[in-house]
Amino acid sequence: MTLKELQYLEDALGHEKFFQTKCNEAMSQLGDEHLRNCVQQMAQKHQQIYSSLYGLLSGGAA
């Protein structure tokens, strides 16, 4: 992987981690169970994306 590609993945990882954090903050403030479940699903999706990107980064560094 080129340095530019690695930097792009690093940025994407940071964005996904930020989205997870914001989802978790929102979940703690929501009273509606249905909305909480929706936001929890979003947080899980961002975790999956983060894991996929991290796998690319780990594979690229090997």
C-alpha positions in Angstrom: 0.0 0.0 0.0 1.2 3.5 -0.7 1.6 6.1 2.1 -1.4 8.0 0.7 -3.6 4.9 0.9 -2.4 4.2 4.5 -3.2 7.8 5.4 -6.6 7.5 3.9 -7.4 4.3 5.9 -6.1 6.0 9.0 -8.5 8.9 8.5 -11.4 6.5 7.8 -10.6 4.6 11.0 -10.8 7.9 12.9 -14.1 8.8 11.4 -15.6 5.4 12.2 -14.4 5.6 15.8 -15.9 9.1 16.0 -19.3 7.8 14.7 -19.2 4.9 17.2 -18.6 7.4 20.1 -21.4 9.7 19.0 -23.8 6.8 18.6 -22.9 5.6 22.1 -23.4 9.1 23.5 -26.8 9.3 21.8 -27.9 5.9 23.1 -27.3 7.0 26.7 -29.5 10.0 26.2 -32.4 8.5 24.3 -35.5 7.5 26.3 -37.3 5.8 23.4 -36.3 2.1 23.3 -37.0 1.8 19.5 -34.7 4.8 18.8 -32.1 3.4 21.2 -32.1 0.1 19.3 -31.8 1.9 15.9 -28.8 3.8 17.2 -27.3 0.7 18.7 -27.5 -1.0 15.3 -25.8 2.0 13.7 -23.0 1.8 16.3 -22.6 -1.9 15.6 -22.4 -1.2 11.8 -19.7 1.4 12.4 -17.8 -1.1 14.5 -18.0 -3.6 11.7 -16.7 -1.0 9.2 -13.9 -0.1 11.6 -12.9 -3.7 12.0 -12.9 -4.1 8.2 -10.8 -1.0 7.7 -8.4 -2.1 10.5 -8.0 -5.4 8.8 -7.0 -3.7 5.6 -4.5 -1.6 7.5 -3.1 -4.6 9.3 -2.9 -6.6 6.0 -1.3 -3.6 4.3 1.4 -3.3 6.9 2.3 -7.0 6.7 
